[in-house]
Amino acid sequence: MSMNIAIYSRKSRFSTSGDSIENQVQLCKEYAQRYDYKDTNFIIYEDEGFSGKNTNRPKFTELINDIKNKKIDVLMCYRLDRISRNVSDFSSTLELLEANSVAFVSIKEQFDTSTPMGRAMIYIASVFAQLERETIAERVRDNMIELAKNGYWLGGTTPLGYISIPVDYLDNDMTERKMYKLEKNEPEIEAVKLIYRKYIELKSLNKVETYLMQHNYKTRKNGFYSLSSLKFILTNPVYVKANKDVIAYLSETGMNVSGAPDGKHGILIYNKTKTVSGKTTKDARDITEWVAAVSRHIGILDPEMWLDVQKTLADNRDGYPNMGKTHNALLTSILRCKCGSFMRINHGHISAKTGNCTYYYSCALKKRSKGSQCDNGNVKVSDIDESVVSYLENIGIKKDTILYNFIDFNKAQRKDITRSNRKGELITLISSKQNQITNLVNKLSMTDDDIAKILLAKIKTLKEEIATSELELKTIQEENKALDNQEIEIAMLGIMLDKCADIRNLAFEEQQQLIRMVLKNIVWDSDTGSLAIEPVESIIEGIKKKPH
């Protein structure tokens, strides 16, 4: 069976120079011959004089219909922007091609979804659609900021000391909307006031944290207060009864302040973070983009007390020396204590002979609670780091075994899925039955009622058979797609394993990055003197698989 290659060419203005319609088509044909597309039938679609800002083009519309009708095996173009300059349209076109098992080749960018690397590149296209979504999100954000300037609570994590109450209202178009307001939560307010009083008394976040742990004060989620959560509470103007002095302080920090202070209502801050490139985590905006608005909720702290706390925090920050990095510990932010807390770096003694300092990993919870919540012993950084490096070296040595098991498993599955060229048979079968339906429909107008009933029954049966075949075809396509993705993952795993074998020759930052990529958990237990190391699932799976 010959392969139908659709060549699509487009040029905004009629021209015979540069990447003209003729040149685009010729270059595509030469590419097909060079890369050995055998037994090919070229179908040419040309839109000359049409812009790429949308897909409202006659020949492109015809191409899309032919793809949906299973007439095309490969779509080839000179450059990606010949398809569309609109990122959303381009992403939609790729999804349509994938759904209809049509390979896509852009000869200029070497984007070929018939190859493993090309299939990997298709995921990059999802970034294009994200750009348009972010533009919409930006407009929504601007509208939310305008609401914020009027003192509305726009949702999110309700601050400690308050509860969020929904309020229904009608907008200018008499459409029912939902807004929220903050109301006091008396038990939590007492906790907030205690935190402020203790900070004024102790003048140290660490000491406040220790006090709360020793007296078993818990957060809303029944955990211990961390330094970051305490700092957030102590710097949050939601609690202050805003007056002119508070507004002046916030303005001096660079925030955009809105609303008139009355010594009664608190302040809400908006627009502090932004989502970058579709990440689920958020990055902080510059403080000059923040909006501080006098809100509609009642504050709980006198302005003098709140401003006193801000001054103490600033004095402590300015007076704390920046010691810089004094150690090369590989496992910070990944090594955990047996209690579940992270283990941090502690300075030990300095050798009189060498002048070098010994560093230890110590449980953060143990340190913060002065031993009241955890008793796990410290461990030398050098000992633990060496154990982890040796572990990764051994993992790297097993690369061939791990990858062999994955590759062998992948080949066996692919062979099973594609046996007897079932995919091609199904496509041919579906096309044949669709043609049969077309012929039967044409006969209906020329037959009497009795024969028409027979033909309608036959058409119904054919449609049911097509649906069954399409379901089987879809299953095969999805299984093959999963195996294609697995091939990419295997290639990435091979790169990581090579780095594991060579870890001692990597720079310190590369070693840290590799550890975070390859290891899921590392836990130290001083009672047993054991270090539990758990790699990511792909490595565990690769080791466990049995060769075929």
N, C-alpha and C positions, 0 to 999 in steps of 0.2 A: 504494500500500500504506500502510495507516494505521500510525502509530507507537504502540507499547505503552509507556506511562509507568507504572511502578510507583511508587506513593506509599506509603512506609513510615512509620508513626507508632507511637510508644510512649510510655507514661506509667507510672511506677512505682506510683502510687496512683490509684484511681478518682476523677476530679474533672471538673467542668465549667468550672473557672476557669483563667486563665493559658493556658499552651500545652497545652490539652486535646487529646484525640485529634481531636475535630471541628475545632478551630481549626487544628491542624497540617495536616490534609487540605485544608481550605479555602484556607489560605495557599499551599499547594503548587499547587493548581489555578489560583489567581489569578496566581501567578508564571509558570506555563506559558502562560497566555493573554497576559500582559503581554509575554513574550519570544517570542511568535509561534511556539510549537510547533504546527505545522499538522497537521490530520487526526489527532488524538490519541485514543487509547483508554486511559482511566485504569483501572488495576487497583489496588485498595486492600488493603493488608495492615496490620491493626491488632493490636497487642499491648498491652492495657491491664492494668495490675497486675503488670508484669514489670520487673525491674531490668535495668540496662544493664551489670552487672558481667561478664556472659558472653552468649553467643549462643544459649543453650538456651531458645528461645522458639518456640512453635508456628508463628505466622505468619511469623516471620523464617526459620525452617527451610523453610517452603513457598516463600517468596520465593527463597531460595538455589537450591532445586531448579528453580524456573521459570527462573532465570537460566541454570543449567547446561543446561536443555533449550531454550535460545534463544527463550524466549517474551517476553523483556523487551528493550527498546531503550534505555530511560533509567530510572535509579533516582533518585527525588527524595525528599528528606526535609527537615524543618523545620530541624534542627540536626545537626551531626556526631555529638553524643553520643546522638542517638536510635538510631543504628546500634549503637554500643557505647561504653562507658566504658573498656574494656580496650584498651590501645594495640596489643597484639599482634593481637587479634581484628579491630580496625579496619583494620590494615595488611593482614591476610590477605583481608579483604573487598574492599579496593581492588584487590588482585592478581587476585582472582577476576573482578571486573568488567572489568578490563583484558583478561584472557585471553578473555573472552566478548564483547568489543567493546560493552560496556554503558557508556554515559556516566553520570556521577554528578553530581548537583546537590544542594548544600546551600544553601538559600535564605538562611539567617541569615548564614552566613559568606561568601556569594557564591563558593562553591567549585563551579565548573562545568567538568567535564573535556571538554565539547563545544567549549570555547573554548581558544585558545592559552595564555592566562594560567592557565586552570584546569588545563590539562595540565602546566604548569610547577609548579603547586601540589602536584600529586600526588607529586612527589619529596620534598616536605617530610614526607609521611606516613612515609617510611622512617626519619625521626628518631624517630618514636614507638616503633617496634619496637626501636630502639637503646636506648631507656630501659630496656626490660625486659632486654635482653642485658647492660646494664651492671650491673643489680641482681644477675644471676647471677654476673657476673665479680667483683663485690664479695665475694660469699660464697666464691668460690674463692680470692680473695686472702687472706681471713681464715684459711682453712685452711692456705694456704702459709706465712703468718706463724707459725702455731703450729709447723709443721715447722722453720722457720728458727730459732726459739728453741731448738730441740734441736740446732742446729749442722749441719743438712743443707745440701748444695749443691743448689740448686733449678734450676740450669740458667742459660742466658744466655751472654753472651760470657765465655769462660774467661779469667781474668786472666793477664797475662804472667807467665811463670815456672812455670805449672802446666798440666796436661792434665786433662781431665774423663773419668773412668772410670765406665761404667755398672755398677751392681750390682743383681742381681735379688734380691727378697725376697718373703715371703708376709705379707700383712696379717692382721688379726684374723679376717677371713672366709676365710682360706686362699686368697685370690686373689693371683696372681702380679703383683707391681708392679716398677717400675724406679726406682731412686734413683741418684744420682751422687756420686762422691767426687773430691776434688782430689788429684793426685799431682804431685810435683816434675818440672819439665822443666829439666834441668841447664843446657843452653846458654842458655836464656832467663833462668834465675836469675842467671847471671853478668852479663847485660845489666841486670837490675834492680839488682843490687849496684853496678854501675858508675854508674848514674844517681844512686843515693843518695850514693855517695862523691863524685861530681863536684859535686852540689848543696851538700854540706857544705863542699867546697873552694872553689867559686866563688860560692856564696850568691846565685845569680841564675838564674832559669829561662831567660832569654834566652841567657845565656852557656853553659848546659848544652846548649841546643838548637843553638847554633852549633858547639860542640865536637863533638857527635854528627854533625852534617852534614859538618863538615870531615874527620872520620875515617870517614865513610861508614857509620855505624851505621844499620841499617834496622829497621823494625817487622816484626811477624809477616807483614804483608801486603806487605812489600818497599817501604814508603814511608818518608819521613822522619818522625821524631818531631815532633809539633806541641807548642806550649806547653800546650794543653789536655790532650793525652795524657800529657805529662810531669807535669803537676800531678795528674792522676788517679792515676798510679803513685805519686807521692810522698805523697799523702794517703790511700792505700788501706791500711786496717789488715789486709788479707789477708796481708801479708808479715811482720807483727810477731809475735814470740813473746810473747803477751799475759801481762802480770802485773798486779798491783793498780794500779800507776801508770798503765798504759794504760787500764784500765777506768775509773779516776777521770777521766782526760782526756776520754774519750768521753762520760762522764756529764755532765761540765761543759758540753759543747757542746749538751746537750739531748737526746741520743739515748736510746732505751730499750735498756739493756744487759742481756743475758741470758747465763747460763752462768758457770762458775767458772774463773778464769784459773789456768794451771799453769806459765807460763813456757816453754811448749813449742808449744802450738797457736795458730794464727792466728785472725783474726776476720773474719766475713763480714757485710756490711751489706745489708739487705733493705728493701723498701717505700720506695725513694727516689723513685720516679716514679709517675705516674698517667696514664691515657689520658683525655682530655677530649673529650666529645661525639663519640666515634667517630673521632677523628683518628688517623692512623698515627703521628704524632710524640707525644712524651710530655712532660708538664710535671712539674717537680720538686715533690715534697711538702715541707712544712715539716719541718725537721730533727727536730722533736719527734715526728714520726710514723715516723721511721726506727727500724729494729730492728738493733742490733749484737749478734751472737751469737758466743760462743766456739765455734769450729767443730771439725771432726774432722780437718782437714789440719794438717800441720806447718808452722810459720812459718819464715822464713829470715833475719830481721833481729833483732838484739838490741833490746829495748825502749828502751834509752838512745839508740841511734842513731835509731830511728824518731821518738821524742819530740823529739830535737834538731832533726830536719828540720821537724817541725810548728811548733816555736817560731820557727825562722828564716823559714818561710813566713808566719807571723802577723806577725812584725816587719817583713818586707818589705811586706806588705799595708798595715799601719798607717802605715808611713813613706812610702808612695807618695802624692804629692799628687793630689787630684782637680782636674784642670785645667778640666774642663767641655768643652763643645763650642766649638771655636775656628774652625770653618770650615763652609761650606755646600756640601759636595761631594755631587753627585747620585748618583754611580755607585759608592759604596762597597757592597761585597758583590755587585756584578754585573760590574764591569769586570775582565777577566782579562788577564794577561800572555800573550805568545806561548808561554811554557813551560807554561801551564795554570794557574798559581797566580793567586790574586786579587791585585789591586793595591790598596795601602793609601795613606793620606795621609801625606805628608812635609811638614814646615815648611821653607820656603825663606827667603830674605832679607826683611828689612823695609825698605820704601822710606823713604829719608830725607825725601823730599818729602811723601808722603801718610801715612806711618806705617802703611800696610797691609802685611800679610804675603802673600807669594806661596806658594801651595800646589801640590804636585806629587803625581801618582799614581806610586807606586813599587812594583815587584814585591816581594811579601812574601817569596818564596823567596830572591830576591837579597839582601834586607836580612838575613834570618835566617842565611844562609850566608856573609855578608860577600863576596858576589860569586862564590863558588866553584861555585855550581850554576846561576846565570843571569846574563846580562850585558845584559838588555834595558834600554834607557835610560828615564829618567823623562820625564813629560810634564805640562805645566801643567794643573791642574784646570779653569781657566777655558776653555782651548782645547777640551778634550775634551767638557766639559759643553755648551758652545755647539753643537758639532757634533751631539751627540745630540738636543738640543732642536730644532734645525733639521730634523733627519731626521724626528722625530715630527710636526712641523708639516706637512711635505710629505705624510706618510702621512695626516694628517687631511684635507688638501685633496683627497686621492683618495677620500674616503669614498663619494661617490655612485657612482664607478666600481666600487669594491670590493663595495659592497652590491648594486649592480645585478647584477653577475655572480653573486653568491650567490643573490639572490632569483629572478633569471631561471632559473638552473639548478634551483632548488628547484621552481619552477612547472612547468618542463618535465618533471621527473621525476614530480611528482605527477600531472600530466595523463596521462603514459604509464602510470602504475600504475593509475589509476582509470578508464581509458578504458572506455566501454560499460557503466559501472556494474557491472563484473565482481564486485565484492564483494557487492552485493545479490543478483545472480544466483546466486552460489555458496551464499549463506545459504538462499535459496529452494530451490535444487536439493537441498541436504543435507537440509532439512526434509522435502521431498517424498519423497525416497528412504527416510528414516527412517520416514515414515508407511507407505510401501509394505512395508517390512520388518515393521512392526507388523501390517498386514493379512495378510501371508503367514503370519506366526507363528500368528495366530488361526485360519487355515484348516488348519494342519497337523493339528490334532486331529480334523478331520472328513474326512480323506482317506485313501485306501488307501496302501500302501507305495510303489507305483510313482509316484503323483502327489506323494507326500511327498518323494521323491528329487529330482523336478523343482523343487519349491518350495525345498528346501534349497540346491540349486545356484543358484537365482535369488537367494536371500537372501545367499549367499556373494558372488555377483557384485555385488549392491547394496552390501554392506559394503566391498568393495574400491573401488568407485566413490566411496563416501562418504569413504574414507580419502584417496583421491587429491584429491578436492575440498577436504577439510579442510586438506590440506597446502598446496594452492594458496592457500586463504583465509588460512592462517597466514602465508604468505610475504607476501601483500598487506598484512596487518595490521602485520607487522613493518617492512615498507618504509615504510608510512605513519607508523608511530610514529617511525622514524628521521628522517623529514622534519619531523614535528612538533617533535622535539628540535632539528633544524637551524634551524627558525624562531626558537626561543628563543635559540639561539646567535647568530643574525643580529642579533636585537634587542640583545643584550648587546654585540656587536661594534660596532654603531652608536653606542652610548653611549660606548664607549672611543675611537672615532675622533673623536667630537665633542670629547672632552677633549683629544685630541692636537692638534686644530686650535687649541685655546684654551690650550695648555700654559703659555704665558708669563704668563697671568693667574691661574694656579693658585697656591695656597700651596706652600711648599717641600715639605712632607710629602706633599701630593697629587701633586706632580711625581714624587717618588721612587716612590710607590705605582704611578703610571701607568707609569713606565719598567719596573718589575718585572712588570707585567701584559702589556705590549705587546712587550717585547724579550726574546728568549731568550738571546742571547749578545752580548757586546761584547768585542772583543779588540784590544789595542794591540801593534803591532810597530814598534819604533824603527828597525830596520834599513831598512825600506821607508817609514817614516813614515806607515803606513796604519792606519786604524781600521775593523775589520770589524764591521758591525752586522747581526745576524740577528733579524728579528721572529719572533713566534710563528707556528705553522703556518697558522692560520686567515687571517692577513693575507697570507702568501705565496700561499696557495691562492686567495684572493679576487682578488689581482692577476693571477694566471696564467690564471684561467678566461676562456674566450672567450664573449662574449654570444651567445645564441641568436637 
